[in-house]
Amino acid sequence: MSSSALGNEPQHTTLPPSHPAPHHPRTALAARIALVMLLVAELMDILDQSVVLTALPAIQSSTGAGPAGVQWLTAGYSLMVTVGLITGGRLGDIHGRRKILLIGTVVFTTASLLCGLANGPRVLIGARVLQGVGVTLMIPQVLATLHVTFDGQNRSRAFGLYGAVLSLANVLGPVLGGLLTEADLFGLSWRPIFLINVPVGLAVILLGRRFIPESSAKKADRLDLTGMALSALAIVLILFPLTEGHAHQWPLWCFAMLGAGLLVLGLFLRHQQRKQNHAPLIALSLIRGKQFSGGLAAQLMLGLLCGLFFLTWTLYLQRGLGMSPFHAAVAFVLLAVGELAGATLAAKSAGCFGRHLPQTGALIALASMAAYGLQISSRQADMTLLAMTAPVVLIGFGLGMVGGPLADMSLARVPHHNAGSASGLFNTAMHLGIALGTALTALVFFAATGGSPDGALNRDAFTSVLWWVGATLALMWALMFCLPKQAGSQAD
């Protein structure tokens, strides 16, 4: 990073007193350390969403958790994260983004220690929910701080690296969870998947306090408590039935909750409209802007794609092809290699191609999905890991080109005093999309398999899923026409 990377908004962004003057060569090193700490904070969140998946059998065996308890180990975390992201982003705008990020990291690190020490399912679920609370404070500050701290090519490179971290963490989480559980370090079984967060979190706290610049909105308004309550209630009423509906065969109360959630969402938007001149939770001007609203919708589609594809792909590999968990993990690694290559290309391009880069990535992923579907249909049960290497790596490559540039251009013209609020919305779109995609699996995959381990049923069901994934990619590509042809400058 150049020395100008930390001087984008001097009136709202402050460096710790111990930092050298902006022209000092160490400033570039400080910018790099700050960037690494921000990306590590993001990495901890994304990994903790998925790292628990491959450890669930060991957790259930050692804690005696029932099926509902196992489900809430993931659902409780995700629900809390999605509910609090908008509020967490606004808290950063008001009280300082570095301050709120570090508080969130303290909460997350403490909760991770409690997870590792838990001796029963109730304590573990409670600690997972507390982890979610920490994440709601941490994660909105990452994108917001990148937005107000870096500019020009440095900004595009930073967002490219953010996309790389996002891509790798999504895919490598289950692999890391399986490896740490299988290794049984010090006889701790699954516990290291949580305990590893403790030293990493401490590093973020200590180095982040020194190197991450503080920033906040020009005017520190009070938090909109009514808006916070309405937004949280709306998200719970919408996400809870989507999470639980399939397990209960979609009873009437699920649809009643969804209807109530949409009603509360309408009340929230009406309340925000009345509050626009009095410290709203969300500045509606953000949503009225084509660039941000289009990027937000594309981010929702990206989350939906992840929620739909990764869960069903895992079942296809193990049930449809009879792969072992290890060989299924290798397939995820192949995807991760492709994503890393795509994200690296995005980072190196430094925003030179504008929306054309993520749109090209979406088209590459779409074409590769189609080729993969044709392979599955022709080879049936004879599909091997080697045979699927090319399309899987290309799918990852295409997706890797999307995440960072999409975030960069969606937030590029957001005013700095709304950076936290916009970041909270953007992250909420991803989590809401994942929940919608996971719920959609009940209609397009489990409805066809009936939960059967039969290989042919799972192969046919996954082939139909690829049609839905392809349609999602096509819609995401179309929504990215709302982004600028060339990456624009940040708002003043």
N, C-alpha and C positions, 0 to 999 in steps of 0.2 A: 504494500500500500504506500502511496505517496504521502508526504507530510501534510498535504491538504486534506487528507481523509478525515481528520478530526476537527476540521475548522469550518464545517458546513453551516452551522447555525450558532455563531458566537453569542447571540443575545439570549439563547435558551439552553445552550449546551456548555457545560463547564467541565474542565479537566481538574483532577486532583492537584493540590498545590505542589506535590512532589514531581509533577511532570515537567519535562524541559520545555523551553519555548518552542513554538510550532516549527521553527526552521532547524531545530536540532535534529541530527540524524536518528536519535533514539525514538523520535516521535513515530516514525514508520514502524519500528519494532513494537511500540505501545499499541498502535492500531492493529497490528497482526495479533497480538496477544488478546486484545479486546475482542476481535473477531472470533478467535478460537474459543474463548470462553462463552460467547453468545451461541456459537454452533454446538458446543458441548452441552449447554443447557437444553437446546432443542433436541439433541441426540438422546438425552436421558428420557425425555418425555416420549418420543416415538418408540424407542426401544421398550420402554416399560408397558406400552400398550400391547405389544405382541410377544415379548420375551416369555411371558407367563404361559402362553398357549401350549408349548411343547412340554412344560413342566407340570401341567394340570394333573395327569395321572399320579405322579409322585406326591404332589400336594394333597390330593384326595386320599391317598393311601396313608400318609403320615398324620394328617389332621383329622381324618374321619369325616370330612365334608361330604354332604349329600349332593345330589345333582343341582338343586337350587343354589346351594352354597358355591359350587364350582362356577355356575353361570354368573353369580354376582361378583366373583373375583375379577371378572373382566367388565361386566356391565356396570357395576358400582363405580369403578374408576372412570369409564368412558362417560357415564351420565354426569358425574360431578364436573368433569373437565368441560363438557359441552355447555352445561348450565352456567358456568362461571367465567367463560372466556371474555364475553363482552364487558362485564363488570371489571374484570382484572385489567383489561386494556384501558378502561377509563381511569382506574385508580393510578395507573402509571402516568397518564396525562396530567393528573392533578397533583400527585405527591412525589413524582420523580420516577423515571423508568428504571434506573439502576437500583434505587432503593427498593422498589416493589419486587424487582427481579431477585434481589438478594434475599429479601424476606421469604419469597416463594421458594427459593432454593433451600433455605434453612428448614422450612416446613417439609419440603419434599425429602430432604436428606434424613430428617428425624423420622418421618413416616417409613422410609425405606429400612432404617434400622429396626423399627418396630415390626415391620413385615418379616425381616430375617429372624427376629426373636420370637415371633408368634408361636404359641403352642396349641392353638385351636382355631377353627374356621371363623368364629365371630371376631376374634382379635385381628385375624388376618384381613378379613373383609373391611373392618373399621379402619385399619392402617392403609388399605388400598384406597378407601374413600379420602383419607387424609392426604395421601399422595396426590389425588386428583385436585384437592384444594391448593396444594403447592403449585401444581402445574398451571392452574387458572391464573395464578399470579405471575409465574415465570414466563410462559410462552408468548403472551401478547407483547411483552417487552422486547422480545428478540427481533421480530420484524419491525417494530416501531423504532428501536434503536438503530437498526441497520438503515432504516429510511431516513432518519434525521442526522446520522453521523457520517455516512459515506455519500459521495457524489461522483458524477461523471462515470468514467470507466471503472473506478474503484467500486462504485455502487453496484454496477452490473456484475463485476467479478464476485463481490460479496454475496449477491443474490444467487449467482451461479453455484457457489460453494454451498449455500443454504439448500438449494435444490439437490445437490449431490448428497448431503447429509440426510435429507428427507427421504430420498430414494433408497439409500443404503440401509437406513434404520428400519424402514418398512419391511424389507426383505430379510435382513440378517437377524432381526429379533428372534424369530422362531428357531433359527440355527443356533444362536448363542444360548438360548434357553435350553435347548437339547444338549449341547455340549457341556455346559456347566452342571446340569443335572446328572448327566451320564458320568462326568468326571468324579462326582461325589467328593469334592475337595474337603479334606479334614473330617470326612464323615458327615458333612452338613447337607448332603442330598441337594434339594432345590434351593436352599436358603441363599447361596451365593448370588443367585440372579437378582436378589434385592440388596444384599450386603455390599456388592460391588459399587453401588451408587454412593456409599458413604464417603470413601476417599475422593471419588470424582466430584461429589457435591461440595466437599470441603475445599477442593482446589478452585472450583468456580467461585465460591464465597470469598476466599482470600485474594485470588488474582483479579476477580471481577471488581472487588471493592477498590483495588488500586488502579486498574487499567481501563475499565469501562467508563466512558464519560457519562455524567449525569445530564438528563434533559427532561423538560416538562413543558406543559402548555404555558403560553404567555400569562394567562390569568388562571390562577388556581381556584376554580369554582368548586362548590360543594357537590358531592355525589348525589345523583338523582335516585333516591332510595325507592320511590314508587316505581320508576322505570326499571330498576334492578329487580324488584320483586315480580313485576309483570313479565319481564323477559324470562326470568328463571322459571316461573310457573308455566309459561307457554311452552318452553323447551321440554320440561318434564312431562307435561301432558301429551306432547307429540312423540317424544322419544321412548317413554316407558311402554306404551302399547306396541310400538314398532319392535322393541326389544323382546317383549314377553308374548306377543300375539301368536307366533307360530307354536310356541310350547303349549299354549292353551287352546289351540285350534280356532283362533280368532273369534272369541265370544263377543257378545253385543257390547260389553263394557269397553272393549278396545276401541271400537268405532265411536262410542260416546266420548271417550277421552280425547280422541283425535279431533272430533268436532269441537269439544270444549277448548282444546289447545289452539285451534284456528281462531276461535272467538276471542280468546285472551290475547292472541297475537294481534288481532285487529285493534283491541283496546290499547295494547302497548304502542302501536303505531300512532293511534289517535292521541295518546298521551304525549308521545314524543313530538308530534306536530304542534301541540300547545306549548311545549317546553323549549322550542327552538331558540328563543331569545333568553332563556333562563337555565343555562347549564344542562342540556339534555344528555342522556346516556349515549345516544347516537345522533350525530348530525345528519339529518335527512338529505342535506345537500350532497353527501357522499353517494347516496344511492341514486340520486337524480343524475349524477354524472355517468355518461355512457361508458367511459373507460373503466371506472371502478365497478359499476354494477355488472357490466359484461364479464369482467375478470372474476367477480364474485360468483356469478353463475357458472363460469367455466371451472372454478375451483370446486363448486358443489358437484359438478359432473365428474371431476377427477376423484373426489372422495367416494362417490357412488360406484365408480369403476373399481376402485380398490376394494371396497366392501363386498362387491359382487364377485370379482375375479379371484382374489387370493384364497378365500374360504373354499370356493368350489374347486379351484385348481388343486388344492391340497387333497381334497377327497377324491378327485379324479386320479391323481398320481398314485395314491395308496389303495383305493378301492377299485378304480377302473383299470389300472395297470398292475396292481399287486406289488407296487414298490415298497421297500422297507422305509421306515422314517429317515434313515441315513441317506438313501438314494433320493428321496423326496427333498431333503435338505440340499443335496447337490444341485437339484434342479433350481431351487431358489437362489443358490449361489450364482448359477449361470445367468439368471435374470439380473442379479445384483451387479455382475460384471458389466452387462450391457447398460444398466442404468448409470453406473459410474462413468462409463465412456461417454454416454450422452450428456450427462451433467457436466463433465469436464469440457466437452466441446462448447456447451452453453457458457461456462465460466470464461473460457478463453476468448470467446467471441466478443465479450464485454458489451453486449447490447447492440452490436453493429447491425444486426439484421431485423431488429424490431420484432413485430408479431410473426414474421415469416419463419423464424426459428422454431418457436413452439408449435406453430401450425404444421410445419414440416414434420416435427416429431410425432404429432398426433396422426398424421397420414402414414408415417413409417410404422407406427404401432398398429394402425388399422389394417394395413396391407399384411403385416406379419401375423396378426390375429387370423386373417382370412386364410393365409397359407397354413397356419397351424391347424385350423379347423379342417382343411382339406386333408392334411396328413392324418389327423385323428380318424376321419371318416374312411380313408383308404387302408390304413394299417390296422385299425381296430386294436385288438389286444397285443399285437406284435410291435407296437410302438416302443422304441428304446430311448434311453437317455441321450445316446449319441445322435440318433435320428432327429430328435427335437431340439438339438443344440442351436442350430442356426435361427429358427423362428423365435425361440425363447430369448436368445441374446438380442435379437433385433427388436422384439417387443420391449425389452428393458431399455435398449438404446433410445427408442422413440419416446418412451415415458420419461427417461432421464433428461431429455431436451425440453420438457414442458415445465416442471415444477418451479425452478428458479426464475426463468424469464417471465412466467405467468405472474408470480408474486411481484417481481420488479416493476413490470409495466402496469399492473393493476393499482399499485400504491404510488406510482411515480408522481402523480399530480395531487395527491392528498396533502392538504395543508398540515404543517408540522404539529400544530396544536391539536389536531385530530388523529395523529398517527397511532396512538394507543387504541382508540376506539375503532379505527379502520382495521388495525391488526387483529383485534379481538373478533370483529365480524368475519374477517378472512379465514381465521383459524376455525371459527365456529362453522363456517360453510364446509370445510373439509370434514370435521367430525360429524356434522349432520348428514353429509353425503355418505360417509361410511355406514352410519346407522341405517339410512335408506337402502343402501346396497345390500347390507346384511339382511334386512327385512325382505328385500326382493328375492333373495335366494329361496325363501319359502315357496314363492310362486313359480319360479323358473327352474329350480333344481330339485328341492325336496318334494315338491308335488309330483315330480316324475319318478323319483326313486323311492318315495315312501320311507326313506331312511334305510333301505335295503343295502347290504354290502355287495350285491350282485354286480359284477364287473360290467356287463353289457348295459345295464340300466344306468350306471354312473357315467359310462362313456357317452351314451346318447344324451343324457341330461346335460353334461358339460358342453357338448357340441351346440345344444340349443342356447346355453348361457353365452357362448361366444357371439351369437347373433346380437344379444342384448348389449354385450360389451362393445361390439362394433358400432351399434347405434349410438351408444353413449360417447364413444370417441368422435363420431361424425358430428354430434351435437356440440361437443366441446370445441372441435375445430371451427364450427360455424360461429360460436359465441366469441371466439378470439378475434373475429373481424372488428369487434368493438375496441380492441387494443390498437395503439398507433402503429403505423407502418414502420416508423423508426422510434426507438426509445426516447421519450421526451424528457425534459429536465424536470426536477422536482419543483413543487409549488413553492412560492415565496412564503 
